[in-house]
Amino acid sequence: MLRIIFLKVFLLFSLVLTAQNFNSSEFLDGQWCDKDKADCFNIIATDGLLIYETLTGDFRTGIEIIGYDEKTETIFWELVRTSKKTNRFKILNPNKVEFDNNNRRTILYRQKKE
């Protein structure tokens, strides 16, 4: 229970630090997929928290916003309590980003809510 409270406070604090630059919850919230919809994941923005989730639901963790580069319009974020390095969303438009997870770079599209 204490760990969950700490996670919420930590994530909320990281959102506040970058809030003056962009609304991370509004921008990141949604399902993101590659062109063929073969590789997808959800980013869920709820109550000031950002959650990363696979479509199967077998992996779910918090997202920590590391920073935002206004010049390149790139969001830097990490998955909480994992060994994954910093991920990058380079904003091409509100529904299209260049996603770089340090292993590969791909274009992702926000899927329309049905």
LINLINTA-V903314 format. One line per field, one symbol per residue. phi: phi as a letter, one per 40 degrees, with the letter a starting at -180 (. if undefined). psi: psi as a letter, one per 20 degrees, with the letter a starting at -180 (. if undefined). burial: I if it has 24 or more other C-alpha atoms within 12 Angstrom, else O. A space follows every 50 residues. Layout:
phi: ???
psi: ???
burial: ???
//
This chain:
phi: .ccccccccccccccccbcccaccccccdicbbcdcfcbbabbbbafgbb bcacccgcbaacbbcciaccccfbcbabccfbcccccbbcccadbabcbb bgbabacbbccccc
psi: ghhgggggggggghhhhjhihrnhggghpappqrhikhoqrqopopljqp pppqhijipprrppphrpohgilpppqqppkrjqapqpooohrhjpqopo kihqprpqppqpp.
burial: OOOOOOIIOIIIOIIOOIOOOOOIIOIIIIIIIOOOOOOIIIIIIOOIII IIIOOOOOOOIIIIIIIIOOOOOIIIIIIIOOOOOIIIIIIOOIIIIIII OOOOOIIIIIOOOO
//
